[in-house]
Amino acid sequence: MTSTTNKEPTLADVIEKLDKLSRDSEKFNDRFSNYQQATQWVVQLAFTLIASATITVIITSVFRK
């Protein structure tokens, strides 16, 4: 009598893979959130710099006259 190995995944294997996918999904969500916050910060910084430069040019041209 020969013994054959069962290659089918068990319920424990399926649960383990689902847990791993869940953790990977959480990592992706964290990375996306960080990227979104960084992008928003860069946009606000750019807007602030443009507004400051515009105000500086306007004030400079008003006081020169």
NORMOVEN-V901571 format. One line per field, one symbol per residue. psi: psi as a letter, one per 40 degrees, with the letter a starting at -180 (. if undefined). Layout:
psi=???
This chain:
psi=hihihheiiidddddddddddddddddddddddddddddddddddddddddddddddddddded.
